[in-house]
């Protein structure tokens, strides 16, 4: 499964998923817990939890054990991470409410799907990223450091460091105050940053 190859869920995976469901029940009932208590609960289940990382409950995942959070990461209410393979979220990244991060993928042909086979593709989200509420990150995507993903976007492809994407599918956007004419002039004049 973790190698990204086709697999069929088995008893061992079912047991891991059941353990994650029990953990989520505890975590999602922890509304009055201190930040330290929530952090300790995350450390019970996740591969890595950086200093001052916060996930506001409710939160949902497949396993939890494939999720790594950097220092100062923040996930708002109602986020979903389907972590059949690794999900790495870099330092100081902020993720809005109801964001969905999917590593789980399925074969494109119906016959293979009918056989119950599936696979996963890892997701890497860099440091200092901001993902707006309700965004969906699809399997195999890498989001570079300092990128911004607009609320409600569906990210189907990699996002370069320092860029802004929005829409369905998410496409590169210019920062406010930049016209396409000015951006073209800047690129022609050899400037590296917009």
C-alpha atoms as a printed R data frame, in Angstrom:
    type eleno elety resid chain resno       x      y       z
1   ATOM     1    CA   UNK     A     1   0.000  0.000   0.000
2   ATOM     2    CA   UNK     A     2   2.652  2.520   1.041
3   ATOM     3    CA   UNK     A     3   4.652  1.815  -2.128
4   ATOM     4    CA   UNK     A     4   1.752  3.120  -4.236
5   ATOM     5    CA   UNK     A     5   1.072 -0.280  -5.779
6   ATOM     6    CA   UNK     A     6  -2.358 -1.808  -6.234
7   ATOM     7    CA   UNK     A     7  -3.661 -3.452  -3.077
8   ATOM     8    CA   UNK     A     8  -6.844 -4.977  -1.758
9   ATOM     9    CA   UNK     A     9  -7.830 -3.934   1.765
10  ATOM    10    CA   UNK     A    10  -7.268 -6.874   4.113
11  ATOM    11    CA   UNK     A    11  -7.860 -7.756   7.767
12  ATOM    12    CA   UNK     A    12  -4.695 -5.957   8.916
13  ATOM    13    CA   UNK     A    13  -5.723 -2.716   7.182
14  ATOM    14    CA   UNK     A    14  -9.241 -3.086   8.556
15  ATOM    15    CA   UNK     A    15  -7.826 -3.415  12.075
16  ATOM    16    CA   UNK     A    16  -5.650 -0.304  11.566
17  ATOM    17    CA   UNK     A    17  -8.669  1.615  10.278
18  ATOM    18    CA   UNK     A    18 -10.779  0.486  13.249
19  ATOM    19    CA   UNK     A    19  -8.044  1.665  15.627
20  ATOM    20    CA   UNK     A    20  -8.047  5.039  13.837
21  ATOM    21    CA   UNK     A    21 -11.839  5.261  14.209
22  ATOM    22    CA   UNK     A    22 -11.543  4.680  17.969
23  ATOM    23    CA   UNK     A    23  -8.804  7.323  18.146
24  ATOM    24    CA   UNK     A    24 -10.954  9.796  16.148
25  ATOM    25    CA   UNK     A    25 -13.876  9.258  18.525
26  ATOM    26    CA   UNK     A    26 -11.617 10.261  21.426
27  ATOM    27    CA   UNK     A    27 -10.032 13.159  19.550
28  ATOM    28    CA   UNK     A    28 -13.331 14.548  18.289
29  ATOM    29    CA   UNK     A    29 -14.823 14.408  21.781
30  ATOM    30    CA   UNK     A    30 -11.923 16.457  23.167
31  ATOM    31    CA   UNK     A    31 -13.460 19.917  22.780
32  ATOM    32    CA   UNK     A    32 -12.537 21.080  26.292
33  ATOM    33    CA   UNK     A    33  -8.997 19.671  26.207
34  ATOM    34    CA   UNK     A    34  -5.985 21.957  26.491
35  ATOM    35    CA   UNK     A    35  -3.639 22.493  23.544
36  ATOM    36    CA   UNK     A    36  -1.092 20.222  25.266
37  ATOM    37    CA   UNK     A    37  -3.667 17.428  25.665
38  ATOM    38    CA   UNK     A    38  -4.714 17.698  21.997
39  ATOM    39    CA   UNK     A    39  -1.053 17.634  20.935
40  ATOM    40    CA   UNK     A    40  -0.491 14.497  23.009
41  ATOM    41    CA   UNK     A    41  -3.467 12.808  21.327
42  ATOM    42    CA   UNK     A    42  -2.058 13.660  17.878
43  ATOM    43    CA   UNK     A    43   1.304 12.203  18.894
44  ATOM    44    CA   UNK     A    44  -0.426  8.908  19.760
45  ATOM    45    CA   UNK     A    45  -1.552  8.369  16.177
46  ATOM    46    CA   UNK     A    46   0.486 10.419  13.681
47  ATOM    47    CA   UNK     A    47   3.897  9.600  12.205
48  ATOM    48    CA   UNK     A    48   5.208 13.016  13.283
49  ATOM    49    CA   UNK     A    49   3.703 16.005  15.083
50  ATOM    50    CA   UNK     A    50   5.812 19.159  15.190
51  ATOM    51    CA   UNK     A    51   5.988 21.647  18.023
52  ATOM    52    CA   UNK     A    52   2.810 23.726  18.389
53  ATOM    53    CA   UNK     A    53   0.955 21.805  15.640
54  ATOM    54    CA   UNK     A    54  -2.819 22.115  16.084
55  ATOM    55    CA   UNK     A    55  -5.802 20.338  14.554
56  ATOM    56    CA   UNK     A    56  -9.181 21.637  15.674
57  ATOM    57    CA   UNK     A    57 -11.718 18.833  16.070
58  ATOM    58    CA   UNK     A    58 -13.671 17.382  14.436
59  ATOM    59    CA   UNK     A    59 -11.013 15.788  12.254
60  ATOM    60    CA   UNK     A    60 -11.184 12.656  10.092
61  ATOM    61    CA   UNK     A    61  -8.544 10.363   8.575
62  ATOM    62    CA   UNK     A    62  -8.114  6.807   7.301
63  ATOM    63    CA   UNK     A    63  -5.201  5.782   9.535
64  ATOM    64    CA   UNK     A    64  -3.357  8.807  10.929
65  ATOM    65    CA   UNK     A    65  -0.106  6.866  10.996
66  ATOM    66    CA   UNK     A    66   0.837  8.137   7.518
67  ATOM    67    CA   UNK     A    67   0.473 11.839   8.433
68  ATOM    68    CA   UNK     A    68   3.452 14.060   9.336
69  ATOM    69    CA   UNK     A    69   2.918 17.611  10.589
70  ATOM    70    CA   UNK     A    70   5.682 20.204  10.793
71  ATOM    71    CA   UNK     A    71   6.127 22.791  13.531
72  ATOM    72    CA   UNK     A    72   3.315 25.318  13.901
73  ATOM    73    CA   UNK     A    73   0.946 23.582  11.449
74  ATOM    74    CA   UNK     A    74  -2.713 24.551  11.891
75  ATOM    75    CA   UNK     A    75  -5.761 22.680  10.550
76  ATOM    76    CA   UNK     A    76  -9.149 24.250  11.218
77  ATOM    77    CA   UNK     A    77 -12.410 22.429  11.974
78  ATOM    78    CA   UNK     A    78 -13.742 19.519   9.917
79  ATOM    79    CA   UNK     A    79 -10.688 18.611   7.819
80  ATOM    80    CA   UNK     A    80 -10.378 15.181   6.176
81  ATOM    81    CA   UNK     A    81  -7.106 13.436   5.291
82  ATOM    82    CA   UNK     A    82  -7.378 10.097   3.486
83  ATOM    83    CA   UNK     A    83  -3.890  8.863   4.310
84  ATOM    84    CA   UNK     A    84  -3.522  5.470   2.652
85  ATOM    85    CA   UNK     A    85   0.030  6.662   1.858
86  ATOM    86    CA   UNK     A    86   2.111  9.515   3.261
87  ATOM    87    CA   UNK     A    87   0.881 13.058   3.727
88  ATOM    88    CA   UNK     A    88   3.595 15.520   4.753
89  ATOM    89    CA   UNK     A    89   2.610 19.058   5.785
90  ATOM    90    CA   UNK     A    90   5.470 21.527   6.246
91  ATOM    91    CA   UNK     A    91   6.164 24.016   9.020
92  ATOM    92    CA   UNK     A    92   3.748 26.897   9.639
93  ATOM    93    CA   UNK     A    93   1.246 25.767   7.015
94  ATOM    94    CA   UNK     A    94  -2.330 26.896   7.655
95  ATOM    95    CA   UNK     A    95  -5.274 24.856   6.421
96  ATOM    96    CA   UNK     A    96  -8.808 26.262   6.501
97  ATOM    97    CA   UNK     A    97 -11.992 24.515   7.608
98  ATOM    98    CA   UNK     A    98 -13.395 21.555   5.666
99  ATOM    99    CA   UNK     A    99 -10.266 21.058   3.540
100 ATOM   100    CA   UNK     A   100 -10.009 17.541   2.113
101 ATOM   101    CA   UNK     A   101  -6.671 15.882   1.312
102 ATOM   102    CA   UNK     A   102  -6.972 12.622  -0.641
103 ATOM   103    CA   UNK     A   103  -4.104 10.199  -1.226
104 ATOM   104    CA   UNK     A   104  -6.497  7.337  -1.977
105 ATOM   105    CA   UNK     A   105  -6.879  6.663  -5.692
106 ATOM   106    CA   UNK     A   106  -8.589  4.056  -7.811
107 ATOM   107    CA   UNK     A   107  -7.823  2.293 -11.079
108 ATOM   108    CA   UNK     A   108  -9.260  3.981 -14.139
109 ATOM   109    CA   UNK     A   109 -10.674  0.795 -15.641
110 ATOM   110    CA   UNK     A   110 -13.891 -0.618 -14.201
111 ATOM   111    CA   UNK     A   111 -12.746 -4.241 -14.227
112 ATOM   112    CA   UNK     A   112  -9.820 -3.557 -11.868
113 ATOM   113    CA   UNK     A   113 -12.033 -1.441  -9.600
114 ATOM   114    CA   UNK     A   114 -14.615 -4.241  -9.557
115 ATOM   115    CA   UNK     A   115 -11.877 -6.566  -8.283
116 ATOM   116    CA   UNK     A   116 -11.606 -4.334  -5.215
117 ATOM   117    CA   UNK     A   117  -8.104 -3.062  -5.968
118 ATOM   118    CA   UNK     A   118  -7.000  0.460  -5.112
119 ATOM   119    CA   UNK     A   119  -3.788  2.425  -4.631
120 ATOM   120    CA   UNK     A   120  -2.493  5.643  -3.155
121 ATOM   121    CA   UNK     A   121  -0.295  8.517  -4.258
122 ATOM   122    CA   UNK     A   122   1.514 10.621  -1.620
123 ATOM   123    CA   UNK     A   123   0.844 14.308  -1.020
124 ATOM   124    CA   UNK     A   124   3.460 16.834   0.074
125 ATOM   125    CA   UNK     A   125   2.478 20.301   1.225
126 ATOM   126    CA   UNK     A   126   5.435 22.610   1.800
127 ATOM   127    CA   UNK     A   127   6.134 25.122   4.541
128 ATOM   128    CA   UNK     A   128   4.300 28.445   4.933
129 ATOM   129    CA   UNK     A   129   1.423 27.333   2.678
130 ATOM   130    CA   UNK     A   130  -2.099 28.680   3.129
131 ATOM   131    CA   UNK     A   131  -4.986 26.498   1.933
132 ATOM   132    CA   UNK     A   132  -8.393 28.194   2.013
133 ATOM   133    CA   UNK     A   133 -11.496 26.549   3.425
134 ATOM   134    CA   UNK     A   134 -13.231 23.837   1.446
135 ATOM   135    CA   UNK     A   135 -10.302 23.181  -0.897
136 ATOM   136    CA   UNK     A   136  -9.718 19.637  -2.165
137 ATOM   137    CA   UNK     A   137  -6.195 18.307  -2.764
138 ATOM   138    CA   UNK     A   138  -6.163 15.271  -5.072
139 ATOM   139    CA   UNK     A   139  -3.788 12.264  -4.955
140 ATOM   140    CA   UNK     A   140  -0.144 12.754  -5.874
141 ATOM   141    CA   UNK     A   141  -0.093 16.555  -5.620
142 ATOM   142    CA   UNK     A   142   2.881 18.519  -4.285
143 ATOM   143    CA   UNK     A   143   2.302 22.090  -3.120
144 ATOM   144    CA   UNK     A   144   5.488 24.152  -2.903
145 ATOM   145    CA   UNK     A   145   6.630 26.375  -0.045
146 ATOM   146    CA   UNK     A   146   4.787 29.661   0.376
147 ATOM   147    CA   UNK     A   147   1.980 28.788  -2.058
148 ATOM   148    CA   UNK     A   148  -1.608 29.917  -1.548
149 ATOM   149    CA   UNK     A   149  -4.624 27.793  -2.521
150 ATOM   150    CA   UNK     A   150  -7.914 29.700  -2.772
151 ATOM   151    CA   UNK     A   151 -10.983 28.594  -0.846
152 ATOM   152    CA   UNK     A   152 -13.045 25.965  -2.626
153 ATOM   153    CA   UNK     A   153 -10.300 25.115  -5.128
154 ATOM   154    CA   UNK     A   154  -9.784 21.618  -6.498
155 ATOM   155    CA   UNK     A   155  -6.034 21.039  -6.826
156 ATOM   156    CA   UNK     A   156  -5.402 18.433  -9.518
157 ATOM   157    CA   UNK     A   157  -1.745 19.238 -10.324
158 ATOM   158    CA   UNK     A   158   1.418 20.325  -8.520
159 ATOM   159    CA   UNK     A   159   1.575 23.931  -7.318
160 ATOM   160    CA   UNK     A   160   4.925 25.718  -7.613
161 ATOM   161    CA   UNK     A   161   6.460 27.464  -4.609
162 ATOM   162    CA   UNK     A   162   5.231 30.999  -4.033
163 ATOM   163    CA   UNK     A   163   2.305 30.838  -6.441
164 ATOM   164    CA   UNK     A   164  -1.404 31.467  -5.972
165 ATOM   165    CA   UNK     A   165  -3.920 29.005  -7.395
166 ATOM   166    CA   UNK     A   166  -7.721 29.046  -7.303
167 ATOM   167    CA   UNK     A   167 -10.711 27.514  -9.034
168 ATOM   168    CA   UNK     A   168 -11.896 24.136 -10.265
169 ATOM   169    CA   UNK     A   169  -9.525 22.919 -11.472
170 ATOM   170    CA   UNK     A   170  -7.108 25.180  -9.616
171 ATOM   171    CA   UNK     A   171  -5.158 27.449 -11.955
172 ATOM   172    CA   UNK     A   172  -2.430 29.991 -11.342
173 ATOM   173    CA   UNK     A   173  -3.692 33.462 -10.432
174 ATOM   174    CA   UNK     A   174  -1.832 36.737 -10.255
175 ATOM   175    CA   UNK     A   175  -1.630 38.554  -6.920
176 ATOM   176    CA   UNK     A   176  -4.200 41.342  -6.567
177 ATOM   177    CA   UNK     A   177  -2.955 44.595  -8.034
178 ATOM   178    CA   UNK     A   178  -1.094 42.881 -10.893
179 ATOM   179    CA   UNK     A   179  -2.563 43.135 -14.352
180 ATOM   180    CA   UNK     A   180  -1.800 40.584 -17.034
181 ATOM   181    CA   UNK     A   181  -0.214 43.392 -19.099
182 ATOM   182    CA   UNK     A   182   2.136 44.339 -16.238
183 ATOM   183    CA   UNK     A   183   2.948 40.671 -15.574
184 ATOM   184    CA   UNK     A   184   3.874 40.167 -19.232
185 ATOM   185    CA   UNK     A   185   6.090 43.266 -19.153
186 ATOM   186    CA   UNK     A   186   7.812 42.081 -15.980
187 ATOM   187    CA   UNK     A   187   8.501 38.671 -17.524
188 ATOM   188    CA   UNK     A   188   9.846 40.261 -20.747
189 ATOM   189    CA   UNK     A   189  12.142 42.519 -18.723
190 ATOM   190    CA   UNK     A   190  13.605 39.507 -16.975
191 ATOM   191    CA   UNK     A   191  12.234 40.067 -13.474
192 ATOM   192    CA   UNK     A   192  12.017 36.858 -11.508
193 ATOM   193    CA   UNK     A   193   9.133 37.731  -9.151
194 ATOM   194    CA   UNK     A   194   5.724 39.219  -9.778
